[in-house]
Amino acid sequence: MSTALPFPLPAVARESRTAVLALAFAALAAWFVITWLVGLRQGLLFLIGIGYGAVLAAVSFGFTTGWRVWIRERDPTGLLAQFVAIGLAMAVTIPLLTTHPELSGAIAPVSFSVVIGAFVFGLAMQVADGCGSGTLYKAGLGNSFALTVLPGFVAGSFLGTLHLDRWLALGALPPVALQDHIGATGAVALQAAVMIGLGAWFWRRRRSTQTRWRGRAVYIGAILLALFAVLNLLVAGQTWGIVYGLGLWGAKIASALGMDLSANAFWGRPTQQVLLHASVLTDVTSITNFGLLAGALIAATARGTACPPPEAQRASQWLAALVAGLALGYSSRLAFGCNVGAYFSGISSGSLHGWIWFAAAFAGSLIGVRLRARLGLPQ
C-alpha cells in the first residue's frame, strides 16, 4: 500500500518546515549556551521569552493595534484580550507579592514624569506601530519598519535614564500598591471590577468584533501571556519588563565608546554598575527580550509571515519610524515602563501608576492615530 500523501506538500511549506526546525535547533543551542554560561535561571527566562515572542507573533497580539482598532473601528477585541491577560496575571501576581516579599512587582512612583512620559509614549507607539513588546516581536519576525524603530528605542531608553532624576524632581508621590491599603483580595477585586466595567463600556459601544481578530486565538494568546508572566515572576523574582533591557543595551554601547557613567544618578548606583560591567546575559530583562526576538521569528516562519513587505514607502516615513523610536525609548523610561512594564505588569502588580499610565497613554494614542494617518502609514 502506498504511503504517499493524497497531495504533495508545496515547496514553500517544505522550506518553511525546514527553516522552523533549523531555528528551533538554533534556539535550543542558544538555551544550552546561556544555561552553561550564566545558569539555569537565565536559561529558563530565555525559554519564557521565546514563549512571549511566539504567542505575540502567532496571534498578532498587539497592545498598540488593539487600541488603534478601537479608536478607528470601535472593535474592542484587542482591548478585551488585554484585560483578560492582565486580569489573569493579576489574580496570581498580587497574592504572590503579598505573601512573598522577596518577589518584586512593577510598583513605581506616581509622578509628573509618568503622566508626561505615558502620553508621549501613547502618541509615539501609534506612529511606530508598536510598543516595547510590539517593536521587539515585529523586529524579530523581520519587519523592516520595526527594525528601524528599534535602534531609536534603544538610544531613547538610554537617554531617558540619563535625565530621569531631573524629571522626577518635577514632583512625585511615593509608590502606591493597592494591596498595601486594601489587602490582596481587595486589590484584585477592585481592579477586576474596573476592568470588567471598562470592558462592558467598550463592548456596548462596539461597531464590530471582526475587523482584525477572529475566533478565540487572541484570547488563548492572552491566557498564555498571563501564564508566561507569572512564570517570569517566579523564575526572575520580578515582573515582566522590556524597557530596562533596551536602556542597558544603550548604556553598554555608550560605555564601550568611552562614556563614563559612574557619576550618573541612574547608572552610578552599585547595582547598576554591576549589571553595566557584567555580561548582558546576566540581566533578566535582556534575556527575555532576546528570547522574545527568537520566539517571534520561529512563530512567524511557521506561519509564513516572516519578513513582511515594508510599511513605509517614503523617506519621511522612515524618518518618522526612527524619531518615534527615540520618543518611545525616552518617554517609557520617564514613565517607568511601556505597555508591558507599566500597563500590564504595573496593574497586575496592584500599582496605581499602572492605571495612570494607561489613561495618559490612551489619550496620547488618540493623537497618535491621527498623526499616523497624516503620515500615510497603513492603518
C-alpha atoms as one frame of an Amber mdcrd trajectory, in Angstrom:
protein
   0.000   0.000   0.000   1.344   3.396  -0.935   2.094   5.747   1.942   2.220
   8.815  -0.281   0.149  11.792   0.758  -3.007  12.404  -1.292  -1.428  15.704
  -2.344   2.223  16.792  -2.410   3.392  19.353   0.113   4.101  22.670  -1.617
   7.763  23.554  -1.900   7.179  26.632   0.220   5.684  24.535   3.021   8.625
  22.124   2.974  11.102  25.005   3.029   9.184  26.647   5.854   9.223  23.453
   7.892  12.955  23.089   7.374  13.509  26.712   8.398  11.393  26.287  11.527
  13.346  23.176  12.529  16.632  24.986  11.933  15.507  27.967  14.005  14.228
  25.722  16.787  17.553  23.912  16.843  19.391  27.260  16.984  17.161  28.382
  19.878  17.836  25.111  21.694  21.571  25.605  21.184  21.284  29.180  22.466
  19.409  27.936  25.532  22.168  25.403  26.220  24.911  28.038  25.880  23.047
  30.517  28.113  22.406  27.863  30.752  26.033  26.747  30.611  27.436  30.271
  30.855  25.113  32.037  33.294  22.947  29.394  34.927  19.636  27.592  34.808
  17.553  30.622  35.795  18.709  32.640  32.796  18.166  29.648  30.546  14.600
  29.298  31.797  13.995  33.023  31.288  15.239  32.705  27.708  12.645  29.977
  27.145   9.951  32.155  28.735  10.996  34.938  26.365  10.618  32.552  23.443
   7.116  31.852  24.711   6.301  35.570  24.797   7.541  36.113  21.261   5.853
  33.025  19.848   2.471  33.961  21.348   2.674  37.613  20.291   3.614  36.716
  16.720   1.299  33.707  16.375  -1.908  35.579  17.242  -0.743  39.102  16.303
  -1.446  40.148  19.870  -0.897  43.888  19.776  -1.274  46.406  22.585  -0.810
  49.253  20.094  -3.053  47.740  17.439  -5.735  46.854  19.961  -6.019  50.491
  20.958  -5.909  51.763  17.364  -8.557  49.311  16.165 -10.857  50.523  18.931
 -10.196  54.202  18.183 -10.714  53.817  14.428 -13.123  50.904  14.087 -14.744
  50.606  17.523 -13.698  46.957  17.680 -12.970  46.156  21.359 -11.461  42.700
  20.763  -7.849  43.719  21.284  -8.606  45.714  24.414 -10.713  42.923  25.899
  -7.906  40.422  25.276  -5.517  42.748  27.085  -7.841  42.926  30.084  -8.085
  39.124  30.118  -4.288  38.794  30.137  -3.787  41.460  32.805  -6.646  40.160
  34.943  -5.399  36.578  34.945  -1.826  37.631  35.687  -3.061  39.965  38.434
  -5.065  37.219  40.144  -1.830  35.319  40.786   0.733  38.128  40.949  -0.795
  40.272  43.701  -1.226  37.374  46.165   2.332  36.225  45.406   3.742  39.700
  46.006   1.805  39.939  49.271   2.962  36.610  50.670   6.487  36.560  49.228
   8.285  39.851  49.918  11.367  38.597  48.096   9.449  38.984  44.828   9.443
  42.395  43.146   6.427  43.915  41.409   6.254  46.765  38.918   5.357  49.334
  41.561   6.539  52.850  40.736   6.050  56.427  41.970   3.049  58.472  40.906
   4.872  61.345  39.233   4.553  64.065  36.631   7.069  62.076  34.621   4.635
  59.138  34.437   1.840  61.306  33.016   4.072  63.118  30.537   6.040  60.027
  29.547   2.974  57.826  29.105   1.191  60.454  26.986   4.182  60.804  24.659
   4.607  57.043  24.561   0.970  56.517  23.580   1.360  59.007  20.752   4.669
  57.623  19.513   3.660  53.976  19.668   0.882  54.558  17.136   3.351  56.117
  14.707   5.826  53.294  15.355   3.059  50.652  15.168   4.392  49.006  18.282
   5.067  49.449  21.984   8.029  47.753  23.653   6.853  44.182  23.117   5.328
  45.039  19.738   8.528  46.595  18.448  10.578  43.623  19.643   8.354  40.892
  18.262   7.926  42.637  14.918  11.675  43.230  14.718  12.122  39.542  15.496
   9.957  38.476  12.580  11.894  40.760  10.223   9.550  43.752   9.951  11.761
  46.455   8.407   9.767  49.311   9.960  10.184  47.842  13.466  13.872  47.229
  12.764  14.150  50.970  12.095  12.236  51.836  15.275  14.308  49.535  17.500
  17.691  51.367  17.394  15.904  54.608  18.210  14.103  52.854  21.065  17.421
  51.633  22.494  19.032  55.075  22.211  15.987  56.856  23.610  15.712  54.499
  26.567  19.359  55.123  27.433  18.948  58.892  27.125  15.908  58.697  29.378
  17.973  57.103  32.130  20.457  59.996  31.957  17.707  62.552  32.634  15.305
  60.599  34.856  16.400  62.292  38.087  15.634  65.724  36.611  12.150  64.649
  35.581  11.429  63.151  38.995  12.480  66.453  40.549   9.331  67.976  38.986
   7.337  66.170  41.638   6.444  62.636  42.621   4.391  60.844  45.239   5.604
  57.597  46.778   4.637  54.353  45.032   1.121  53.175  45.824   0.465  49.424
  45.899  -3.259  48.852  46.371  -2.726  45.634  48.325  -0.853  47.567  50.997
  -4.045  49.529  51.697  -6.946  47.171  50.998  -5.270  43.768  51.047  -4.560
  41.336  48.229  -8.184  40.214  47.847  -9.418  43.799  47.837  -6.829  44.884
  45.274  -7.664  42.002  42.935 -11.412  42.555  43.332 -11.216  46.330  42.846
  -9.057  46.153  39.732 -11.101  43.287  38.302 -14.240  45.374  38.768 -12.629
  48.317  36.978 -11.549  46.115  34.050 -14.962  44.480  33.811 -16.599  47.915
  33.883 -14.269  49.257  31.190 -14.741  46.104  29.129 -18.524  46.447  29.335
 -18.279  50.114  28.318 -16.137  49.268  25.287 -18.422  46.357  24.381 -21.603
  48.461  24.470 -20.023  50.950  22.083 -18.684  48.373  19.620 -19.386  48.582
  15.918 -17.672  45.313  15.023 -15.705  42.488  16.591 -14.035  41.090  13.464
 -12.018  43.910  11.930  -8.708  42.227  12.779  -9.019  39.261  15.164 -11.467
  36.418  14.585 -12.221  33.461  16.775 -10.653  32.551  20.090  -6.968  32.720
  19.147  -6.308  36.174  20.601  -7.936  35.169  23.909  -5.920  31.951  24.031
  -2.880  34.140  23.433  -3.946  36.353  26.344  -4.152  33.346  28.662  -0.705
  32.157  27.583   0.812  35.608  28.080  -0.586  35.678  31.608   0.891  32.244
  32.263   4.325  33.282  30.996   4.131  36.499  33.039   3.541  34.518  36.230
   6.401  32.161  35.354   8.566  35.240  34.735   7.796  36.467  38.253   8.557
  33.107  39.839  11.798  32.498  37.938  13.216  36.033  37.729  11.850  37.251
  41.044  10.361  40.261  39.269   7.546  41.013  36.855   7.827  41.086  33.060
   9.579  44.132  31.660  11.020  45.319  28.349  12.440  48.823  28.607  15.185
  48.336  31.180  16.898  45.813  28.933  16.875  48.204  25.978  18.306  51.007
  28.107  21.017  48.662  29.367  21.978  47.810  25.771  22.312  51.521  25.060
  24.372  52.063  28.214  26.722  49.225  27.329  27.234  50.675  23.845  27.906
  54.118  25.330  30.387  52.635  27.817  32.144  50.729  25.050  32.515  54.019
  23.177  34.257  55.536  26.207  31.411  57.245  28.083  31.873  57.255  31.870
  28.537  56.584  33.559  29.806  56.147  37.114  28.684  59.631  38.157  25.224
  59.371  36.636  22.347  59.278  39.140  20.846  56.187  37.490  23.839  54.173
  36.272  26.135  55.206  39.112  24.255  53.126  41.676  26.122  49.959  42.754
  23.503  47.535  41.401  23.506  49.277  38.020  27.285  49.349  37.895  27.369
  45.588  38.426  24.964  44.987  35.536  26.730  47.521  33.364  30.025  45.668
  33.658  28.619  42.127  33.640  27.583  40.069  30.641  24.289  41.206  29.163
  23.152  37.590  29.531  23.006  38.055  33.312  20.259  40.693  33.047  16.818
  39.127  33.463  15.075  41.674  31.243  17.604  41.425  28.426  17.468  37.640
  28.386  13.677  37.568  27.977  13.980  40.234  25.281  16.420  38.019  23.393
  14.071  35.094  23.760  11.142  37.214  22.585  13.013  38.084  19.383  13.771
  34.415  18.751  10.257  33.196  19.550   8.692  35.740  17.218  10.943  34.658
  14.339  10.153  30.985  14.886   6.386  31.570  15.035   6.367  33.928  12.050
   8.411  31.485   9.975   5.985  28.698  10.862   3.037  30.892   9.831   4.712
  32.200   6.702   4.502  35.797   7.937   8.209  36.484   8.443   9.805  39.444
   6.641   6.562  41.222   5.645   6.552  43.992   2.999   7.761  47.373   4.292
   5.129  49.619   5.854   6.979  52.767   4.834   7.452  53.904   1.243   8.755
  57.446   1.612  11.868  58.838   3.289   9.695  60.890   5.641   8.007  57.721
   6.884  11.333  56.021   7.614  12.460  59.147   9.436   9.209  59.082  11.420
   9.998  55.491  12.440  13.390  56.482  13.833  12.066  59.567  15.632   9.153
  57.576  17.048  11.633  55.006  18.341  13.610  57.695  20.145  10.407  59.079
  21.662   9.285  55.596  22.722  12.537  54.855  24.494  12.858  58.214  26.203
   9.242  58.508  27.312   8.978  54.925  28.554  11.933  55.467  30.855  10.251
  58.554  32.324   7.008  56.603  32.754   8.666  53.591  34.428   7.845  51.269
  31.586   5.925  50.648  28.399   2.701  48.726  27.761   4.357  45.728  29.381
   6.372  47.166  32.279   3.898  49.884  33.315   0.470  48.902  31.942   0.495
  45.084  32.020   2.899  44.485  34.902   2.001  47.687  36.763  -1.691  46.897
  37.003  -1.097  43.190  37.595   1.194  44.223  40.494  -1.508  46.440  42.010
   0.403  49.657  41.311  -1.647  52.835  40.979   0.843  54.198  38.461  -0.248
  51.463  36.028  -3.739  52.952  35.777  -2.394  56.487  35.431  -0.083  55.226
  32.695  -2.992  53.579  30.884  -5.142  56.731  30.928  -2.327  59.059  29.810
  -1.046  56.697  27.113  -4.544  56.129  25.725  -5.022  59.893  25.499  -1.726
  60.136  23.614  -2.834  57.372  21.261  -5.896  59.390  20.239  -3.483  61.920
  18.742  -1.003  59.301  17.546  -3.618  57.514  15.444  -4.388  60.746  13.610
  -0.702  61.523  13.164  -0.104  58.048  11.741  -2.855  58.673   9.189  -1.362
  62.054   8.236   1.983  60.355   7.648   0.279  57.987   5.209   1.212  54.858
   7.150  -1.005  51.727   6.960  -3.926  51.780   9.364
